[in-house]
Amino acid sequence: MTAPTSSSVTRIQPLAWLLLALSTAWCAIWFVHAMGYWEDDAWIHLEFARSFASGHGFAFNGRVVYGDTSPLWVGLLAGFHAVTPDWMAAGKTLSVVAAVFALMGAFFFSRSLVSEKLSPVQSATFAAAMVLVMVTNPYFGYWAFSGMEALSATGLACWGLLAAKRAESSPAQFLVACAIAGVAPLLRPEMTIFSALLMLLLGYQFLRNPAMRQRMTLLLTGIVLAAAPVITWAMYALHTFGMIVPNTNGAKRAAPGDSVIMRLVHVYTLGFPLAMFGFFLLVAWVVWMLLRRRQKEIVPTLCLMPLAGWLLLVWTKLNGIFYILDHTFVQTRYVFVTAPVLTIAILALAAMRWPRLYRVGVIFGIVFGAITSLLVPWNLIHNKIGVDRDYADLAAYVRTLPPEAAVANYSIGESAFLSGHTIIDTGGITRPGAIPFMFDTTDARMLAWIRSQGAQYWVINHQPEPGAVLVWSRDIPETGWYLNPRRYKGTKRLQLWKLAK
């Protein structure tokens, strides 16, 4: 990636520096606040990374299984652990590096979107404002230092689109963009669609550039860079696991009666109202122009946005269609991959065409994001830290159980990583046999299944069968995305039951 020139740095004026300083301070506050927090799925990453680093392959709890959708993140964790022996310190360090990588990508990509229409000073200020909008978002506060890979995927999208924008005049940037398209699907599944769209954009740029059309070696090299990582991993997955699609695709489905569309609306409204309402306002403006017979204004306005910006819109919509067709239980981190850069693209168009509306949008985004962050993820992380401590105590107790006494649990990450004990996954990520029973209204079928897997204990918040004995119990803090702070004062039961013989 081409580094910014010294002249571009000097164009950043005091307002932009102030916005960047505020973003840095905000990130530092969240990093300190989340120091004791590690998402349970991030513990799953650590378990796979520990197995990989010790030479036991892509395994969880000693079993080779396709239960992690981010092999690239697992590899990065193993690499950072090689430098930082403590796994948690390695993970937190990687999270910080990923945050810097993503925010730098957001800054330079944002600036590139408006640089042809706005002055250098205005472009830099816009980019700095986009970084602040991004970090004050409530999903940033929760996921940035959680040990998960969503933020790094956002950054990879920014750098990939920035390289693609420069690819028409730079063969090196063309190859960088192709390489990013190649590794992106190994970081997050949502990036598969992004990579396909990015390669279409690069192919279009290649064909319309006479100078590049003469360099077929460049095109072939780019295709290899884009295809080799995914093909190599697919061959490895097919050989090792017998499948290309990971277990999580089936394990993360919504309940049969749930509406994925309403879930998407809820997740976007809480985290990215600018992206959602901005898109609908743009559609409404186009319709209004058509009704007023001012069609000639539509195309010049839409052409203000580079193709990279429109790619983000298409990417987001295709992801949404996939979630609906797949009946996916959409988690906030899934949307966090696409929505930050889509928000940047929408605000970039507003900055070039409707500057007053843009300023209102930025102020709203920062204020709404900051208030929501302090109401929801701040309290949620505080409680999650307590939950992590409670699960560590549970893992310590599990270590005292006989080695052959397997424990069934839904939240498998921390339990498996800290206890080293055999954990039977009732969530279907590492043991897909549980998936058909996950939404049963009774425990009967799941109980029979975990017994067939060798479970003698079950982590569940009620007695699973007559004769089961409660051997460990703890009231743990309430977790969830609640706008009412009082909800976080509640508790729920974490219990370990010894199954009847």
C-alpha positions as CSV (number, residue, x, y, z in Angstrom):
1,M,0.0,0.0,0.0
2,T,1.3,3.4,-1.0
3,A,2.1,5.5,2.0
4,P,0.7,9.0,2.2
5,T,3.2,11.6,1.0
6,S,4.5,14.3,3.2
7,S,2.6,17.0,1.3
8,S,-0.7,15.1,2.0
9,V,0.1,15.1,5.7
10,T,0.7,18.8,5.8
11,R,-2.7,19.4,4.3
12,I,-4.4,18.1,7.5
13,Q,-5.6,21.3,9.3
14,P,-6.2,21.8,13.0
15,L,-9.8,20.7,12.8
16,A,-8.9,17.4,11.3
17,W,-6.1,16.9,13.9
18,L,-8.6,17.7,16.6
19,L,-11.1,15.1,15.3
20,L,-8.3,12.5,15.0
21,A,-7.2,13.3,18.6
22,L,-10.8,12.8,19.8
23,S,-11.0,9.5,18.0
24,T,-7.7,8.4,19.5
25,A,-8.8,9.3,23.0
26,W,-12.1,7.6,22.5
27,C,-10.4,4.4,21.4
28,A,-8.0,4.5,24.4
29,I,-10.9,4.8,26.8
30,W,-12.6,1.8,25.3
31,F,-9.4,-0.2,25.2
32,V,-8.9,0.3,29.0
33,H,-12.5,-0.3,29.7
34,A,-12.5,-3.6,27.8
35,M,-9.1,-4.8,29.2
36,G,-10.7,-7.7,31.1
37,Y,-13.3,-8.6,28.4
38,W,-12.9,-11.3,25.8
39,E,-15.8,-12.5,23.7
40,D,-16.7,-16.2,24.0
41,D,-16.3,-16.7,20.3
42,A,-12.9,-15.1,20.6
43,W,-12.0,-17.8,23.1
44,I,-12.9,-20.2,20.4
45,H,-10.4,-18.5,18.1
46,L,-7.8,-18.8,20.8
47,E,-8.4,-22.6,21.2
48,F,-8.0,-23.1,17.5
49,A,-4.9,-20.9,17.4
50,R,-3.4,-22.8,20.4
51,S,-3.9,-26.1,18.6
52,F,-2.5,-24.7,15.4
53,A,0.5,-23.2,17.1
54,S,1.3,-26.5,18.9
55,G,1.3,-28.4,15.7
56,H,-2.1,-30.2,16.2
57,G,-3.8,-28.7,13.2
58,F,-7.1,-26.9,13.0
59,A,-8.6,-28.5,16.1
60,F,-10.8,-27.5,19.0
61,N,-10.7,-29.4,22.3
62,G,-8.4,-31.9,20.6
63,R,-10.8,-32.7,17.8
64,V,-10.1,-31.6,14.2
65,V,-13.3,-29.8,13.2
66,Y,-14.3,-27.0,10.9
67,G,-15.7,-24.8,13.7
68,D,-14.0,-21.5,12.9
69,T,-15.0,-19.2,10.0
70,S,-11.8,-17.1,10.2
71,P,-8.7,-19.2,9.5
72,L,-6.7,-16.0,8.8
73,W,-7.5,-14.6,12.2
74,V,-6.5,-17.9,13.8
75,G,-3.2,-17.7,12.0
76,L,-2.6,-14.1,13.0
77,L,-3.3,-15.1,16.7
78,A,-0.8,-17.9,16.4
79,G,1.7,-15.5,14.9
80,F,1.3,-12.9,17.6
81,H,1.6,-15.6,20.2
82,A,5.0,-16.5,18.8
83,V,6.2,-13.0,19.8
84,T,4.0,-12.6,22.9
85,P,3.9,-15.9,24.9
86,D,0.7,-15.0,26.9
87,W,-2.3,-15.8,24.7
88,M,-4.5,-13.0,26.1
89,A,-1.7,-10.4,25.7
90,A,-1.2,-11.7,22.1
91,G,-4.9,-11.4,21.4
92,K,-5.2,-7.9,22.8
93,T,-2.1,-6.8,20.9
94,L,-3.6,-8.1,17.7
95,S,-6.9,-6.3,18.4
96,V,-5.0,-3.0,18.8
97,V,-3.0,-3.6,15.6
98,A,-6.3,-4.4,13.8
99,A,-7.9,-1.3,15.1
100,V,-5.1,0.9,13.9
101,F,-5.1,-0.9,10.5
102,A,-8.8,-0.4,10.1
103,L,-8.9,3.3,11.2
104,M,-6.0,4.2,8.9
105,G,-7.8,2.4,6.1
106,A,-11.0,4.3,6.9
107,F,-9.2,7.6,6.9
108,F,-7.4,7.2,3.5
109,F,-10.3,5.6,1.8
110,S,-12.7,8.3,3.0
111,R,-10.3,11.0,1.7
112,S,-10.0,9.3,-1.6
113,L,-13.8,9.2,-2.1
114,V,-14.1,13.0,-2.0
115,S,-10.6,14.2,-3.1
116,E,-11.7,14.9,-6.7
117,K,-14.5,17.2,-5.7
118,L,-13.4,18.8,-2.4
119,S,-10.2,20.6,-1.6
120,P,-7.3,18.8,0.1
121,V,-8.2,20.5,3.4
122,Q,-11.9,19.6,3.1
123,S,-11.0,16.0,2.1
124,A,-8.8,15.5,5.1
125,T,-11.4,17.0,7.4
126,F,-14.0,14.8,6.0
127,A,-11.8,11.7,6.5
128,A,-11.1,12.6,10.1
129,A,-14.8,13.1,10.7
130,M,-15.5,9.7,9.2
131,V,-13.0,8.1,11.6
132,L,-14.8,9.8,14.6
133,V,-18.2,8.7,13.3
134,M,-16.8,5.2,13.1
135,V,-15.3,4.9,16.5
136,T,-18.2,6.5,18.4
137,N,-20.5,3.8,16.9
138,P,-21.7,1.5,19.6
139,Y,-20.6,-1.6,17.7
140,F,-17.1,-0.3,17.6
141,G,-16.9,0.1,21.3
142,Y,-18.1,-3.5,21.8
143,W,-16.2,-5.3,19.1
144,A,-12.9,-3.4,18.6
145,F,-11.0,-5.0,21.5
146,S,-13.2,-8.1,22.0
147,G,-10.8,-10.5,20.3
148,M,-13.0,-10.8,17.2
149,E,-12.0,-10.1,13.6
150,A,-14.9,-7.9,12.3
151,L,-13.1,-4.6,12.6
152,S,-10.0,-5.9,10.7
153,A,-12.4,-7.0,8.0
154,T,-13.8,-3.5,7.8
155,G,-10.2,-2.2,7.4
156,L,-9.4,-4.7,4.8
157,A,-12.4,-3.6,2.7
158,C,-11.2,0.0,3.0
159,W,-7.6,-0.8,1.9
160,G,-8.9,-3.0,-0.9
161,L,-11.1,-0.4,-2.3
162,L,-8.4,2.3,-2.0
163,A,-6.0,0.1,-3.9
164,A,-8.7,-0.6,-6.5
165,K,-9.3,3.1,-7.0
166,R,-5.6,3.6,-7.7
167,A,-5.2,0.4,-9.8
168,E,-6.0,2.1,-13.1
169,S,-2.8,4.0,-13.0
170,S,-0.7,1.7,-10.9
171,P,0.0,-2.0,-11.6
172,A,1.4,-2.4,-8.1
173,Q,-1.9,-1.2,-6.6
174,F,-3.8,-3.5,-9.0
175,L,-1.9,-6.5,-7.6
176,V,-2.4,-5.3,-4.0
177,A,-6.1,-5.1,-4.6
178,C,-6.1,-8.6,-6.1
179,A,-4.2,-10.0,-3.1
180,I,-6.6,-8.4,-0.7
181,A,-9.5,-9.9,-2.6
182,G,-7.7,-13.3,-2.2
183,V,-7.3,-13.3,1.5
184,A,-10.5,-11.4,2.5
185,P,-12.8,-14.5,2.5
186,L,-10.4,-16.2,5.0
187,L,-11.0,-13.4,7.4
188,R,-14.8,-13.1,7.4
189,P,-17.4,-15.1,5.3
190,E,-19.1,-11.8,4.3
191,M,-15.9,-10.9,2.5
192,T,-16.5,-13.6,-0.1
193,I,-19.1,-11.4,-1.9
194,F,-16.8,-8.4,-1.4
195,S,-13.9,-10.2,-3.1
196,A,-16.1,-11.2,-6.0
197,L,-17.3,-7.6,-6.5
198,L,-13.8,-6.2,-6.1
199,M,-12.5,-8.5,-8.8
200,L,-15.3,-7.4,-11.1
201,L,-14.3,-3.8,-10.5
202,L,-10.7,-4.6,-11.1
203,G,-11.5,-6.5,-14.3
204,Y,-13.6,-3.5,-15.6
205,Q,-10.7,-1.1,-14.9
206,F,-8.2,-3.4,-16.5
207,L,-10.3,-3.8,-19.7
208,R,-11.0,0.0,-20.1
209,N,-7.3,0.9,-19.7
210,P,-5.4,0.4,-23.0
211,A,-2.0,0.5,-21.3
212,M,-3.0,-2.3,-18.9
213,R,-4.7,-4.5,-21.6
214,Q,-1.3,-5.0,-23.1
215,R,0.0,-6.6,-19.9
216,M,-1.6,-10.0,-19.8
217,T,1.1,-11.2,-17.4
218,L,-0.2,-8.6,-14.9
219,L,-3.8,-9.9,-15.3
220,L,-2.8,-13.5,-14.8
221,T,-0.7,-12.6,-11.7
222,G,-3.7,-10.8,-10.3
223,I,-6.0,-13.7,-10.9
224,V,-3.5,-16.0,-9.2
225,L,-3.3,-13.7,-6.2
226,A,-7.0,-13.5,-5.9
227,A,-7.8,-17.2,-6.4
228,A,-4.9,-19.0,-4.7
229,P,-5.7,-18.3,-1.0
230,V,-9.3,-19.3,-1.3
231,I,-8.7,-22.4,-3.5
232,T,-5.8,-23.5,-1.3
233,W,-8.0,-23.2,1.9
234,A,-10.9,-24.9,0.2
235,M,-8.8,-27.9,-0.8
236,Y,-7.4,-28.1,2.7
237,A,-10.9,-27.9,4.2
238,L,-12.3,-30.5,1.9
239,H,-9.3,-32.8,2.6
240,T,-9.3,-32.2,6.4
241,F,-12.9,-31.7,7.3
242,G,-14.7,-33.3,4.3
243,M,-16.5,-30.0,3.6
244,I,-15.9,-26.5,2.3
245,V,-18.7,-24.7,4.3
246,P,-18.0,-24.5,8.0
247,N,-20.3,-25.8,10.7
248,T,-21.2,-22.3,11.8
249,N,-23.3,-21.8,8.7
250,G,-25.8,-24.2,10.2
251,A,-25.2,-23.4,13.8
252,K,-26.0,-19.7,13.5
253,R,-29.4,-19.9,12.0
254,A,-32.3,-18.0,13.4
255,A,-35.2,-19.8,15.2
256,P,-37.8,-21.1,12.8
257,G,-40.4,-18.5,13.6
258,D,-38.0,-15.5,13.7
259,S,-37.9,-12.8,11.0
260,V,-34.4,-12.1,9.7
261,I,-35.6,-8.9,8.0
262,M,-36.8,-7.5,11.4
263,R,-33.6,-8.6,12.9
264,L,-31.6,-6.7,10.3
265,V,-33.8,-3.6,10.8
266,H,-33.2,-3.8,14.6
267,V,-29.4,-4.2,14.2
268,Y,-29.1,-1.3,11.8
269,T,-31.4,1.0,13.7
270,L,-29.4,0.5,16.9
271,G,-25.9,0.7,15.3
272,F,-26.1,2.3,11.8
273,P,-29.1,4.5,11.4
274,L,-27.1,6.8,9.1
275,A,-26.5,3.9,6.6
276,M,-30.1,2.7,6.7
277,F,-31.9,6.0,6.6
278,G,-29.3,7.6,4.3
279,F,-30.0,4.9,1.7
280,F,-33.8,5.4,2.0
281,L,-33.4,9.2,1.7
282,L,-31.3,8.7,-1.4
283,V,-34.0,6.5,-3.0
284,A,-36.7,9.0,-2.0
285,W,-34.7,11.8,-3.6
286,V,-34.4,9.9,-6.9
287,V,-38.2,9.3,-6.9
288,W,-38.8,12.9,-6.1
289,M,-36.6,14.0,-9.0
290,L,-38.4,11.7,-11.3
291,L,-41.8,13.0,-10.2
292,R,-40.7,16.5,-10.7
293,R,-39.3,15.6,-14.2
294,R,-35.8,16.6,-13.2
295,Q,-34.2,13.4,-14.4
296,K,-31.1,15.3,-15.7
297,E,-30.0,16.0,-12.1
298,I,-30.0,12.3,-11.0
299,V,-27.1,10.9,-13.1
300,P,-24.6,13.7,-12.4
301,T,-25.4,13.5,-8.7
302,L,-25.0,9.7,-8.5
303,C,-21.8,9.9,-10.6
304,L,-20.2,12.0,-7.9
305,M,-19.7,8.7,-6.0
306,P,-16.8,6.6,-7.4
307,L,-17.5,3.0,-8.3
308,A,-15.9,1.9,-5.1
309,G,-18.7,3.6,-3.1
310,W,-21.4,1.9,-5.1
311,L,-19.7,-1.4,-4.7
312,L,-20.2,-1.0,-1.0
313,L,-23.9,-0.5,-1.4
314,V,-24.2,-3.6,-3.6
315,W,-22.1,-5.6,-1.2
316,T,-24.3,-4.7,1.7
317,K,-27.5,-5.5,-0.1
318,L,-26.2,-8.9,-1.3
319,N,-25.1,-9.8,2.2
320,G,-28.6,-8.9,3.4
321,I,-30.2,-11.1,0.8
322,F,-27.9,-14.0,1.7
323,Y,-28.8,-13.6,5.4
324,I,-32.5,-13.7,4.6
325,L,-32.3,-16.7,2.2
326,D,-30.0,-18.6,4.7
327,H,-32.2,-17.6,7.6
328,T,-29.1,-16.4,9.5
329,F,-29.3,-15.1,13.0
330,V,-27.7,-11.8,12.2
331,Q,-25.3,-10.7,14.9
332,T,-24.1,-7.2,15.4
333,R,-20.6,-8.0,14.3
334,Y,-21.8,-9.3,11.0
335,V,-23.2,-5.9,10.1
336,F,-20.2,-4.2,11.6
337,V,-18.1,-5.6,8.7
338,T,-20.0,-3.7,6.0
339,A,-22.0,-0.9,7.6
340,P,-19.1,1.4,8.6
341,V,-17.7,1.7,5.1
342,L,-21.3,2.0,3.7
343,T,-21.9,4.9,6.1
344,I,-18.7,6.5,4.8
345,A,-19.8,6.2,1.2
346,I,-23.3,7.7,1.9
347,L,-21.8,10.6,3.8
348,A,-19.2,11.2,1.1
349,L,-22.0,11.6,-1.5
350,A,-23.8,14.0,0.9
351,A,-20.6,16.0,1.5
352,M,-20.2,16.5,-2.2
353,R,-23.9,17.2,-3.1
354,W,-25.7,18.3,0.0
355,P,-23.1,19.7,2.4
356,R,-25.6,21.0,5.0
357,L,-27.3,17.6,5.2
358,Y,-23.9,16.1,5.5
359,R,-23.0,18.2,8.5
360,V,-26.3,17.3,10.2
361,G,-25.6,13.7,9.5
362,V,-22.1,13.8,11.0
363,I,-23.3,15.6,14.1
364,F,-26.1,13.1,14.5
365,G,-23.9,10.1,13.9
366,I,-21.3,11.2,16.6
367,V,-23.9,12.3,19.2
368,F,-26.2,9.3,18.6
369,G,-23.2,6.9,18.6
370,A,-21.6,8.3,21.7
371,I,-24.8,8.3,23.7
372,T,-25.8,4.8,22.6
373,S,-22.3,3.6,23.3
374,L,-22.4,4.8,26.9
375,L,-25.9,3.4,27.4
376,V,-25.4,0.0,25.9
377,P,-21.9,-1.5,25.2
378,W,-20.3,0.3,28.1
379,N,-22.6,-1.5,30.5
380,L,-22.6,-4.6,28.5
381,I,-18.8,-4.9,28.5
382,H,-18.7,-4.2,32.3
383,N,-21.1,-7.1,32.8
384,K,-19.2,-9.3,30.3
385,I,-16.0,-8.8,32.3
386,G,-17.9,-10.3,35.3
387,V,-19.2,-13.1,33.2
388,D,-15.7,-13.9,32.0
389,R,-14.5,-14.1,35.6
390,D,-17.4,-16.4,36.5
391,Y,-16.7,-18.7,33.6
392,A,-13.1,-18.8,34.6
393,D,-14.2,-20.0,38.1
394,L,-16.4,-22.6,36.4
395,A,-13.5,-23.8,34.2
396,A,-11.4,-24.1,37.4
397,Y,-14.1,-26.4,38.9
398,V,-14.4,-28.4,35.7
399,R,-10.6,-29.1,35.9
400,T,-11.3,-31.0,39.1
401,L,-13.7,-33.4,37.4
402,P,-12.5,-36.8,36.2
403,P,-10.9,-36.5,32.7
404,E,-13.5,-38.8,31.1
405,A,-16.4,-36.8,32.5
406,A,-17.3,-34.6,29.5
407,V,-19.3,-31.4,30.0
408,A,-22.0,-30.2,27.7
409,N,-22.2,-26.4,27.3
410,Y,-23.5,-23.8,24.8
411,S,-20.8,-21.2,25.5
412,I,-17.8,-23.4,24.7
413,G,-14.9,-21.0,24.1
414,E,-13.7,-20.0,27.6
415,S,-14.8,-23.3,29.2
416,A,-12.7,-25.3,26.7
417,F,-9.7,-23.0,26.6
418,L,-9.2,-22.6,30.3
419,S,-10.3,-26.0,31.5
420,G,-8.6,-28.2,28.9
421,H,-11.5,-30.5,29.6
422,T,-13.7,-32.3,27.0
423,I,-16.6,-29.9,26.1
424,I,-19.7,-31.1,24.2
425,D,-20.9,-28.2,22.2
426,T,-24.7,-27.8,22.3
427,G,-24.5,-24.8,20.0
428,G,-23.4,-26.9,17.0
429,I,-20.2,-25.0,16.1
430,T,-17.8,-27.8,16.8
431,R,-20.4,-30.6,17.0
432,P,-23.0,-30.1,14.3
433,G,-25.0,-33.1,15.6
434,A,-26.6,-30.7,18.1
435,I,-28.1,-28.4,15.5
436,P,-31.4,-30.3,14.9
437,F,-32.2,-30.0,18.7
438,M,-31.2,-26.4,19.3
439,F,-34.7,-24.9,19.1
440,D,-36.5,-27.7,20.9
441,T,-38.9,-26.6,23.6
442,T,-37.9,-29.5,25.9
443,D,-34.5,-30.9,26.8
444,A,-35.3,-34.5,25.9
445,R,-33.7,-34.8,22.5
446,M,-30.7,-32.7,23.4
447,L,-30.2,-34.6,26.6
448,A,-30.2,-37.9,24.7
449,W,-27.7,-36.5,22.2
450,I,-25.2,-35.2,24.7
451,R,-25.3,-38.5,26.5
452,S,-24.5,-40.2,23.2
453,Q,-21.5,-37.9,23.0
454,G,-20.3,-39.0,26.4
455,A,-21.5,-36.0,28.5
456,Q,-21.8,-36.6,32.2
457,Y,-22.4,-32.9,33.1
458,W,-24.4,-30.2,31.5
459,V,-24.1,-26.4,31.9
460,I,-27.8,-25.3,31.9
461,N,-29.8,-22.9,34.0
462,H,-32.4,-25.5,35.2
463,Q,-32.5,-29.1,36.2
464,P,-32.3,-31.0,32.9
465,E,-33.8,-34.3,34.2
466,P,-35.1,-35.9,37.4
467,G,-32.1,-37.1,39.4
468,A,-29.7,-34.5,38.0
469,V,-27.6,-33.0,40.8
470,L,-26.5,-29.4,41.0
471,V,-22.8,-29.3,41.7
472,W,-21.9,-25.7,40.9
473,S,-23.9,-22.5,40.7
474,R,-23.4,-18.8,40.3
475,D,-25.6,-15.8,39.6
476,I,-23.9,-13.9,36.8
477,P,-24.5,-10.4,35.4
478,E,-27.2,-9.9,32.7
479,T,-25.9,-9.5,29.2
480,G,-27.6,-8.3,26.0
481,W,-28.2,-5.1,24.0
482,Y,-30.5,-3.1,26.2
483,L,-31.1,0.7,26.0
484,N,-32.4,0.7,29.6
485,P,-29.3,0.7,31.8
486,R,-31.4,-0.9,34.7
487,R,-31.6,-4.1,32.7
488,Y,-27.8,-4.6,33.4
489,K,-28.4,-4.8,37.1
490,G,-30.2,-8.1,36.7
491,T,-28.6,-11.5,36.9
492,K,-29.1,-15.0,35.4
493,R,-28.1,-18.4,36.5
494,L,-25.0,-20.2,35.5
495,Q,-25.3,-23.8,36.8
496,L,-23.4,-27.1,36.3
497,W,-25.5,-30.2,36.7
498,K,-24.3,-33.8,37.1
499,L,-26.6,-35.9,35.0
500,A,-28.5,-38.8,36.5
501,K,-27.0,-42.2,35.9
